[in-house]
Amino acid sequence: MRLVRPKLIKVWTSRRKWMGNLVPGLFWLAPTVGGIYWIIHTNVMIGPGLWVLIGGQAFGWLALNSFGLFENGRIRRDSMRNLAHRQPPPPGPVVFVGCASTRHHSLLDAHEDVGFLSFGKYELEFIGDEKRMRILREQVQKIHFLPNVHTIMGLGRWVAVEATIGGLPVRLLVEPREKDTMLGNLLISSWLKQVIEDWRAGTMPDPKNLRHAHDVLPSADSIFPPNQPATNEGQPTTDDST
């Protein structure tokens, strides 16, 4: 009997990246243009037109917070389905995040890829829609916050993992996407940073005892059977499912 490899779903699409900008932009555009037109048409700077213009900025911020992570719930569910078929499997509990390398520069979206940050006994691994990256515990030098494009609007920031691999500096940038609003993810970024710092100190994340356990860290056994073969720890990995 021929074994058929499950087909993985492409989750981080250009359409979703564009919609995460276009939908909030439409909410911002109408009152902003209307306020400017009102000011110009009435030649009154301090008046109703100004308040419409200011309201447009507030409305745009709320729309960005609510719709900036377009279809995030579906992306998370589809990514979880993909994760169950990826080989080798994740080394431990996972957190859904957006990720970027230092080479990524895009006005479309701060997240170069989306996927799961997995906490293994000896390694921290990002398993994304397109990319996969592993950092061993002893390679980690520092964990800290860095700004990204979401920071400008007060709606996000990176958790940066600084490491040295093969004598070269490496930076892994991750941002939580467990919540469906940008502000919700900003509020748990400190939590994620603490989880990574605890892991670096030797404390494995326990989904049963963590504050966001139900939403953020499903047990690895809930995705993979307990007798799932282990990977070769400390060795480079490649994702043969893409």
Summary of the structure (lengths in Angstrom):
residues: 242
radius of gyration: 20.8
end to end distance: 23.3
largest distance: 78.3
contacts: 718
relative contact order: 0.14
helix: 39%
strand: 20%
